[in-house]
Amino acid sequence: MVIVWWIVVGLVAGWLTGKIMGGPGKGLVMDVLVGLVGALVGGFLMRLLGFRPEGGFLYTVLVAVLGAVILTWIFRKATGAKA
């Protein structure tokens, strides 16, 4: 059941990141992957800032979106990709 939770959070976070950052869609699987990696990046950054990993679905999605947006921005800067 935990895997389903991760996939749902990844999908929502990836979709929201696509809407925030713009650009062409990459598909369902890529949205999930961007959201999951974003969740890891966002969770790491939030722990560095002293936040605790508590707060439920909304907090988890917001942290994942934050991480995914940062990850997408870094990727675009490194590769020179446009939105």
KOLDRENLO-468075 format. One record per residue (C-alpha): residue number from 1; residue in one letter; x, y, z. Coordinates in Angstrom, 3 decimals. Example, Ala and Ser with C-alpha at 12.3 -4.5 7.8 and 13.67 -1.06 7.14 Angstrom:
# KOLDRENLO-468075
@sevex=1 zavex=a c1=12.300 c2=-4.500 c3=7.800
@sevex=2 zavex=s c1=13.670 c2=-1.060 c3=7.140
//
This chain:
# KOLDRENLO-468075
@sevex=1 zavex=m c1=0.000 c2=0.000 c3=0.000
@sevex=2 zavex=v c1=2.909 c2=2.340 c3=0.654
@sevex=3 zavex=i c1=4.047 c2=1.986 c3=-2.964
@sevex=4 zavex=v c1=0.632 c2=3.181 c3=-4.164
@sevex=5 zavex=w c1=0.952 c2=6.216 c3=-1.854
@sevex=6 zavex=w c1=4.369 c2=7.056 c3=-3.309
@sevex=7 zavex=i c1=3.058 c2=6.733 c3=-6.864
@sevex=8 zavex=v c1=0.082 c2=9.001 c3=-6.135
@sevex=9 zavex=v c1=2.306 c2=11.634 c3=-4.491
@sevex=10 zavex=g c1=4.789 c2=11.377 c3=-7.373
@sevex=11 zavex=l c1=2.063 c2=11.728 c3=-9.971
@sevex=12 zavex=v c1=0.452 c2=14.750 c3=-8.330
@sevex=13 zavex=a c1=3.817 c2=16.425 c3=-7.662
@sevex=14 zavex=g c1=5.082 c2=15.722 c3=-11.187
@sevex=15 zavex=w c1=1.898 c2=17.067 c3=-12.763
@sevex=16 zavex=l c1=1.967 c2=20.225 c3=-10.617
@sevex=17 zavex=t c1=5.635 c2=20.765 c3=-11.426
@sevex=18 zavex=g c1=4.838 c2=20.528 c3=-15.126
@sevex=19 zavex=k c1=2.151 c2=23.181 c3=-14.712
@sevex=20 zavex=i c1=4.439 c2=25.466 c3=-12.671
@sevex=21 zavex=m c1=7.530 c2=25.101 c3=-14.847
@sevex=22 zavex=g c1=5.732 c2=24.894 c3=-18.199
@sevex=23 zavex=g c1=7.110 c2=23.190 c3=-21.253
@sevex=24 zavex=p c1=6.000 c2=20.097 c3=-23.128
@sevex=25 zavex=g c1=4.573 c2=17.200 c3=-21.157
@sevex=26 zavex=k c1=6.750 c2=14.136 c3=-20.731
@sevex=27 zavex=g c1=4.038 c2=11.598 c3=-19.971
@sevex=28 zavex=l c1=2.674 c2=9.764 c3=-16.985
@sevex=29 zavex=v c1=5.768 c2=7.731 c3=-16.118
@sevex=30 zavex=m c1=8.095 c2=10.727 c3=-16.325
@sevex=31 zavex=d c1=5.725 c2=12.796 c3=-14.160
@sevex=32 zavex=v c1=5.789 c2=10.085 c3=-11.495
@sevex=33 zavex=l c1=9.594 c2=9.842 c3=-11.639
@sevex=34 zavex=v c1=10.072 c2=13.620 c3=-11.439
@sevex=35 zavex=g c1=7.639 c2=13.752 c3=-8.517
@sevex=36 zavex=l c1=9.340 c2=10.908 c3=-6.643
@sevex=37 zavex=v c1=12.847 c2=12.295 c3=-7.101
@sevex=38 zavex=g c1=11.485 c2=15.725 c3=-6.226
@sevex=39 zavex=a c1=10.070 c2=14.297 c3=-3.009
@sevex=40 zavex=l c1=13.515 c2=12.994 c3=-2.073
@sevex=41 zavex=v c1=15.190 c2=16.314 c3=-2.906
@sevex=42 zavex=g c1=12.484 c2=18.319 c3=-1.127
@sevex=43 zavex=g c1=12.582 c2=16.064 c3=1.939
@sevex=44 zavex=f c1=16.357 c2=16.409 c3=2.143
@sevex=45 zavex=l c1=16.160 c2=20.202 c3=1.871
@sevex=46 zavex=m c1=13.367 c2=20.468 c3=4.438
@sevex=47 zavex=r c1=15.356 c2=18.371 c3=6.928
@sevex=48 zavex=l c1=18.363 c2=20.620 c3=6.378
@sevex=49 zavex=l c1=16.161 c2=23.594 c3=7.240
@sevex=50 zavex=g c1=14.957 c2=21.898 c3=10.422
@sevex=51 zavex=f c1=11.444 c2=20.870 c3=9.389
@sevex=52 zavex=r c1=10.035 c2=17.550 c3=10.555
@sevex=53 zavex=p c1=8.561 c2=15.032 c3=8.111
@sevex=54 zavex=e c1=5.037 c2=15.293 c3=9.494
@sevex=55 zavex=g c1=1.955 c2=16.811 c3=7.990
@sevex=56 zavex=g c1=0.073 c2=14.342 c3=5.846
@sevex=57 zavex=f c1=-0.713 c2=14.290 c3=2.157
@sevex=58 zavex=l c1=-0.772 c2=18.037 c3=1.465
@sevex=59 zavex=y c1=2.571 c2=18.651 c3=3.185
@sevex=60 zavex=t c1=4.122 c2=15.694 c3=1.369
@sevex=61 zavex=v c1=2.906 c2=16.914 c3=-2.015
@sevex=62 zavex=l c1=4.089 c2=20.485 c3=-1.348
@sevex=63 zavex=v c1=7.553 c2=19.267 c3=-0.357
@sevex=64 zavex=a c1=7.679 c2=16.999 c3=-3.416
@sevex=65 zavex=v c1=6.641 c2=19.865 c3=-5.710
@sevex=66 zavex=l c1=9.266 c2=22.149 c3=-4.165
@sevex=67 zavex=g c1=11.961 c2=19.526 c3=-4.742
@sevex=68 zavex=a c1=10.759 c2=18.742 c3=-8.264
@sevex=69 zavex=v c1=10.690 c2=22.426 c3=-9.241
@sevex=70 zavex=i c1=14.246 c2=22.878 c3=-7.963
@sevex=71 zavex=l c1=15.346 c2=19.699 c3=-9.724
@sevex=72 zavex=t c1=13.715 c2=20.768 c3=-13.005
@sevex=73 zavex=w c1=15.264 c2=24.234 c3=-12.781
@sevex=74 zavex=i c1=18.754 c2=22.772 c3=-12.195
@sevex=75 zavex=f c1=18.273 c2=20.303 c3=-15.053
@sevex=76 zavex=r c1=17.229 c2=23.055 c3=-17.454
@sevex=77 zavex=k c1=20.172 c2=25.260 c3=-16.447
@sevex=78 zavex=a c1=22.639 c2=22.388 c3=-16.833
@sevex=79 zavex=t c1=21.359 c2=21.278 c3=-20.245
@sevex=80 zavex=g c1=20.285 c2=24.626 c3=-21.647
@sevex=81 zavex=a c1=16.769 c2=23.294 c3=-22.226
@sevex=82 zavex=k c1=13.959 c2=25.801 c3=-22.667
@sevex=83 zavex=a c1=10.499 c2=25.646 c3=-21.106
//
